[in-house]
Amino acid sequence: MRNPTHKKLPSKRVWSRRCAAQALYEWQLAGGEPARIAAEFLAHQDLGKADLAYFRELVEKIPLHVTEIDAALAPFLDRPPAQVDPVECAILRIGGYELMQRPDINHRVAINEAVELAKIFGAEQGHRFVNGVLDKLARAVRPNEFAVPT
């Protein structure tokens, strides 16, 4: 019988998202070359539990697609993306990237992982905000996944 107090360890992708959220936060605040930020993060942080390729993908490709991601998020925000809390903005961008660029990741997984990041790093009710925005984005960019079977 499984011990009820034993928690499943986060997957490598979960660790990648956690680290990417921190690196993207730094990129948003300090600017700089995303590849350099990723390299510095790898040099100074223990990413042994993470999928390094996925971490690099998130940190390097989200800035390349940031205009597209922000434009997709904007209709579902109550303020411009630049005015969203930087932590929640980084998390929304990760979720937005996964919803828009990674159809291999189920929309529920992308949203849930972003909500979990917001619970860890965001403001007290930030996870509700992230959930609401990404749920609306998912319905807009992946309408087939929400279609009612006939």
N, C-alpha and C positions, 0 to 999 in steps of 0.2 A: 504494500500500500504506500502511496506517495505521501510524503510529509506535507500537510497542509500549510505549514509555515515556510516551506521551501519555495522560493520564487524562481521562475524560469529566468535564466540569464538572458540579457538583451542580445539580439543577433548582431552580427557584424555590420549589417546595414543600419541598425538602430544606432550603434556607436558612430558610424560614419556620419549620420545625420546630426547627432549631438555635436560632434567636432566641427562639422561643416557650419552649423548654426553659429558657433563661436567664431570661426574664421570669417564667415560672411558679415557678422556683426563688426568685426575689426575692419573689414574692407569698407563697409558702409561709413564708418566713423573716420577712418584714417585715409581711405583711398589706397592707392598703390596697385601694383600689378598682382592680380589674383594668383598667378602661378608662384610668385615670390612669397605671398602670404601663405599659400599651401605648403611651400617648402620650409618656411620658418616654423609653421605650426608643427610639421612633421619632425623637425629638428628639436623642438623644445617640449613636445607633448608625447605621452605614451599612447600611441594609436595601435598597440598590439592587438586590441580587441576589435578593431575596425577593419572594414573592407577598404583598403587604401585606394584602390582604383575608383571606387564609388565616391569616396571622400574627395579625391581630386576632381572627378567629374562634376560634383556639385559646386565645389569652390571655383573651378575654372569656367564652367559653362553657364552657371546662373548669371554672372556678370555679363556674359556675351548676349544673353537673352533678357536682360533686366528690363529693357524698354518694352518688349513684348509681354513679359510677365506682368509688369506694373499696369500696362494698358488693359490687360485681361482682368486684373484684380480691381481696378479703379471703379467700375460700375457697382461693385458690391461693398465698397468702403464708404464710410461716412465723412471721410476727409481724404485729401490727396495722399498717395503712398509716402511721400516725403515727410508727412506730418504724423505718420503712424510711429508708435514707439519702435526704436531701432531693433530691439530684440524680437518683437512680434513681426516686424517687417521682414527680418531675415527668415523667420519661420514661415511666413506667408509665401515668401519667394521660393523656399525649398518645396513647400506643398504645391505651389503654382507650377514650378518647373516639372515636378513629377506628374502632375495632372496633364500638363500640356506636351511634355516631351518624352514621357516614359509610359506609353500605353501598356507596357508589360507589367506595370505596377497597378494593381487594382485601386480604384478610386477610394474605396473604404480604407485601404492600408495607407495611402498617401495622407488622407485626412486624419486618420487616427494617429499616425506617427507625428504629424504636425501638432495635433492637440496635446500629445504627450510631451513634446518639446516645450510647448507653451506652459504646461503645468510645471515643468522643471525650471525653465528660465524666465518665463514671462511674468507679467503682473498678476495679481490675485485672481481676477476674472478674465485674464487674457486668453485662456483656453476656449472660453465660450465665444469670444470674438473671432478667433482663428477658425473654430469649427463652423460658425455661421458663414463667414466669408468663403472658405474653401468648399463648403457644401454647395453654395450658389455657383461658384466657379465650376465645380465638377459637373453640375447639371447643364451649364452652358457649353463646356468644351467636350463633354462626353455624354451627349443626350441619349445615345443608344443604350448606355448602361442603366438608364433610368426608365426606359420604355417598358410599359406593362405588357407582358406576354399575352397573346390572344389565344 
